[in-house]
């Protein structure tokens, strides 16, 4: 019986989006800040830049850190916690689910045409092909199995980062790299397709697999931004 094989997809000049930092939102992150995201390299050799099939999906990802913890009726789960009045006066806590308007400062939205082969880590064949190599690590990290749920877990990221390192190093019989990154699903919904593009030697200041379009500063009135904020129950604060 043949062993399962990675499902590799050709980006085929797909348009992808990103919310990133000015002046070049597609530029590789400074190495001192690399290594903390889901598909970054476990060994710190290469960097990964992230993109989405939609601008909405990108906003959903970057705003998720501010989601309030709410009850089923929408009330704040932390509202009943007693707070020292003196501490509250000196160190006021922002309203849960509120984001300062200056969040948009220095952030840009952009799109690009993506090329290259990518491992689809959502696919059953890919998960089955990787499982023999990573089941032991998954169990050691506390996961019950190496499966789609483990690959979507927020923490620990050691598992997905080791998978990224493994995929980065794969070559065919001619020594050509097999994939240039991963296609994965957002933790916030399987309908949001995301991409992680690996840095290769000579890729400066950004990946050669991205034919970049122009970039604009984030606009508070962007309907995709408003839609993502509604999803996460977020509001602006002054």
N, C-alpha and C positions, 0 to 999 in steps of 0.2 A: 504494500500500500504506500503510495507516494506521500511524503511529508507535506504539510501545508506550507505555502509560500507567502511571502509578504505581498500584500496588494499595493502595487505602486501605480500612482496616477500621474498623468502628464498634465501640468498646469495649463498647457495649451493656450497661452496668451490670455489667461483669465484676468479680469480686472479685480484688484484687491485694494483694500483701504487701510488707513492707519491714522491713529491720533498719536502724535509724537511731539517732541520738543523742537522748538525753533533753534537755529535757522534751518536745519535739515532733519525733518522727522524720520527719514529713512536711514540716517547714519547709524552706525554701530554704537551701542552704548559704551561709555568709558569702561575699560576693563575693571577698574576698581569697584564698579557697581554691578558687574555681570555675575552670573551664577546663582541668582535668587529666583528665577522664573521656572515655569513648569518644564520647558524643553531646552533649558540651558545645558551646557556641557558639564558633566559631573567633575571633569578634570581641569576645567578652566582653560582648555586649549583654544576652543573656538567660541564665538558669540552667536546668538540667535536673535533675529529681529522678527517681530510678530505682526501679523496682519489679519484682516477679516474679509469675508466675502461681501460684507456690507458695512457701511459707516455706522449704522445702528448697532451692529454687533460689537464694533470697536468701542463705542460709547458704553455699552453694557459692561464690557470687560473693565474699562478703566475707572468706571464710577462705582463698581461693586464694593469697594473698600468702605464706602460711606453708608451702606444700607443700614437703616435702623432695625433693631430687634423689636418686632411688634407682635401683639397678641392677635387672635383671629378677628377681633373687632377693630383692629388698626391702632389700638392704644399702645403706648410705649411700655415695653416689659420692665424697664428700669425706673418708671415713674414713681414707684412706691418706695424707693430706697431713700432713707433719711440722709440729708447732707448737712454738714456743719455750716451754720449761717456765715461765720467768719471766713471759712474757706471759700464758700460760694461767692462772697463779695470780692475776695482777693483773686480767686481763680475761677471765674465764671465758666461753666461748662456749656458749650454750644448746644442748641436744640438738636436732639437726635434726628438724623436724616437731613441736616442742613449743610450746605456747601457754600463757602465764601465765593462771592462773584469773581474775586481775583484768581480763582482756580484756573480760569481760562488763560491767564497771563502766560505768555511764552509757549502755549500749546497750539499746534497746527493740525489741520486735517489735510490729507493728501491721498491720492490714489496712484496706482502703478499697474503696468501690465506684467504679469508674473509668468516666467518660463521655468522649465526644468521638471525632473521627476521627484515625486514626494511619496513617502510611505504613509498610507492611510491607516492611522492607528485606531480608527473607529471600526475597521473591518474585522469580521470574524477570522478570516484567514490570517491576517496580520497578527492578531492576538494569539492564535493557535501556534503560529510559527515562532513567536517570541517566547512563549510560555516555558519551554524547556530551559531556556537560558536565564530566565528571571523569576521562576517560581520560588526558588530558595530565598532570593533576596526579598521578594514580596512577603513571604512568611516571616522572615527575620524582622521586617519592619512593622509587623503586626497586622498585615492584610490577611484575610481568610483564604485568598487565592490570587493568582495573577489573572486578572480579567479586565473587562471594560471599566468596571467601577473603580478598580485600583488605579487605572490610568487617568481617571478623571478626578481623583482625590486631590484636595488642595494641599494636604500635608500628610506625611513627609514627602518632599519633592525628590528625595534621593532616588526613588524608583524610576520616575519618568526621566530624570536627568541621566541615569545610567543607560536607559533605553536610547536616549538621544545620542549618547557617546557611541553606543554600539552601532546605531544606524549610520552615523557619520562615517564610521570606519569601513563600512561594507563596500566591497569592490566586486566587479564581475571577473570573468576569466582573463580579460585583457588588462586588468588593473584600473579600469575606469570606475569612478565612484557610482554607486547604484542610486543613491537618492541625495537630494539637496535640501532636505528638510522633512517636515511632517505636515499632514493635514489632520486636524483633530476637531473635536466638538467642544464648544464652550461648556464650562461647568454650569452655566446658567440656562442652558437649553440646547438640546440636540439639533434644533433648527438653525443654530448659529455656527456656521463653519468658519474655523480659524486656521491659520497657517503659521508655521515656524520655519523660517528660512535660515539655513546654516551658513556661517561665514566660511569661505574657502580662501586658501592662500592667494594673495593679490586682490582680494575684494576690499578696496578702499575707495572712497569713504563709506560705500554701501555695496550691497550685493549686486553682482553683475546680472543676476536673474531678474532684476527689477528695472523696467523701463519707466522711469518716473514721470508723472504728470506734475503740474504746478501745485503748490501748496498754499493754503490760506489760513489765517489765524482763526481759531475757533470762534464761532458767532453764537452769542447767547440765544439768538432767535432761531437757530438751526432746528428744524422740526425733528430731525433724528436725535438730536441731543435732548429735546423735550420729551420725546417718546421714551428714551432710555431712563430719564429721570422719573417719569411716571411709573415705569416698571419697577424701579427700585424704591419708590415712595420718597423721593428726594425733593428738596426745595432749596432755593437760593437764599442766602442771608447776606445782609450788608456788612 
